[in-house]
Amino acid sequence: MDAMQITEYAQALYRTHGDRAEIEAAQKVRESEERGNATQARDWRAIQAAIRSHRGALQS
């Protein structure tokens, strides 16, 4: 997943789940790891980081 896709997913997740978006992304990381899908887990970690960054920008 490229940076643009990560940003789009993060924004969509934040619009849908608000403050719970980061928690939702963390859950997707765990689910991906449990299924042994390292690539998908890496993508969800990047999405989680983008959400965290977005939330930080909103709080500044």
ABEGO torsion letter per residue (X at the ends): XBAAAAAAAAAAAAAAAEAAAAAAAAAAAAAAAAAGBAAAAAAAAAAAAAAAAAAAAAAX
